[in-house]
Amino acid sequence: MLGPEHLKKNAIIYDIAQPINVSPEVCEKRKDILRVDGCYIKLPEIDLGINMGPPKGVTFSCLAETTLQALENDNDHHVGEISIEHVYKTMFWAQKHNFKHAPLTNFSIPIPEERLRSFQFDT
């Protein structure tokens, strides 16, 4: 688990791990840090019927990928080495079925636009 002492000033963290790799303490103690929940996908009017943590209408990208495979009748497994062809196929399916990156959140709480616009980047 990453703590406040591990990060540079004005770091942006796209926390794609489940369970998460960044403790809530980081955001509480370091107001200069921007943490974003990673791998959240907004679903187009699909109700999965379960709540796994992400906001309503949003799911984890791994479940979105599996949902896309089901919608496309792809019964192959995609475990192991990553196939770039499968990545491109999944991107095409996501566009076709209107799957989009979810609005940016931090611990499932929306990140205000003004916070995103005001973020200071070190060069």
C-alpha positions in Angstrom: 0.0 0.0 0.0 1.4 3.4 -1.0 1.5 6.0 1.7 1.9 9.8 1.6 5.7 9.5 2.0 6.2 7.5 -1.1 5.0 10.1 -3.6 6.5 13.1 -5.3 4.9 16.5 -5.0 1.9 16.9 -7.3 1.8 13.2 -8.3 -1.1 11.9 -10.3 -2.0 8.3 -9.3 -4.2 6.2 -11.6 -4.9 3.4 -9.1 -5.8 0.4 -11.3 -5.3 -2.2 -8.7 -8.2 -4.1 -7.1 -7.9 -4.0 -4.1 -6.5 -0.5 -4.3 -2.8 0.3 -3.8 -3.3 3.8 -2.4 -4.6 4.4 1.1 -7.3 7.0 1.8 -4.7 8.5 4.1 -2.7 9.7 1.1 -5.5 12.0 -0.1 -6.2 13.2 3.4 -2.6 14.1 4.2 -1.4 15.2 0.8 -3.7 17.8 -0.9 -1.2 18.1 -3.7 -1.8 14.5 -4.8 -4.5 13.6 -7.4 -5.7 10.1 -7.1 -8.0 8.6 -9.7 -9.9 5.4 -9.5 -8.6 3.3 -12.3 -10.2 0.9 -14.7 -13.8 2.1 -14.3 -16.0 1.9 -17.4 -19.3 3.6 -17.9 -21.9 1.1 -19.2 -24.5 2.2 -21.8 -27.8 1.4 -20.0 -26.7 -2.0 -18.9 -27.7 -3.0 -15.4 -25.5 -5.8 -14.2 -27.8 -6.3 -11.2 -24.9 -6.2 -8.6 -23.1 -3.6 -6.7 -19.3 -4.2 -6.5 -18.3 -0.8 -5.4 -18.1 1.5 -8.4 -20.8 4.1 -8.8 -24.1 3.1 -10.4 -23.8 2.6 -14.2 -20.1 2.0 -13.8 -18.1 -1.3 -13.5 -14.5 -2.5 -13.5 -12.8 -2.8 -16.9 -12.2 -6.5 -16.5 -16.0 -7.1 -16.1 -16.7 -4.7 -19.0 -14.3 -6.7 -21.1 -16.1 -9.9 -20.2 -19.5 -8.3 -20.9 -18.2 -7.2 -24.3 -17.1 -10.7 -25.1 -20.5 -12.0 -24.1 -22.2 -9.4 -26.3 -20.0 -10.4 -29.2 -20.3 -14.2 -28.6 -16.6 -14.5 -28.1 -16.2 -17.8 -26.2 -12.4 -17.9 -26.3 -10.4 -17.4 -23.2 -8.0 -14.5 -23.1 -5.8 -15.5 -20.2 -2.0 -15.3 -20.3 0.0 -13.4 -22.8 -1.7 -10.2 -24.0 -2.7 -10.3 -27.6 -2.6 -6.9 -29.3 -5.2 -8.1 -31.7 -7.6 -8.8 -28.8 -6.9 -5.3 -27.4 -7.8 -3.7 -30.7 -10.9 -6.0 -31.1 -12.0 -5.0 -27.5 -11.5 -1.3 -28.3 -13.7 -1.7 -31.4 -16.4 -3.6 -29.4 -16.3 -0.8 -26.7 -17.0 1.8 -29.4 -19.6 -0.3 -31.0 -21.5 -0.9 -27.7 -20.9 2.6 -26.4 -18.7 1.7 -23.5 -16.7 4.7 -22.3 -14.2 5.6 -19.6 -16.2 6.5 -16.5 -16.2 10.0 -15.1 -13.1 10.5 -13.0 -13.6 9.6 -9.3 -11.5 9.2 -6.2 -12.7 6.4 -3.9 -16.0 6.5 -6.0 -16.5 10.2 -5.3 -16.6 12.4 -8.4 -13.5 14.6 -8.8 -14.8 18.2 -9.4 -13.8 19.7 -12.8 -12.3 22.7 -11.0 -9.9 20.3 -9.2 -8.8 18.7 -12.4 -8.3 22.1 -14.1 -6.4 23.6 -11.2 -4.0 20.7 -10.8 -0.4 21.8 -11.0 2.0 19.8 -13.0 5.8 19.8 -12.3 7.9 20.1 -15.5 
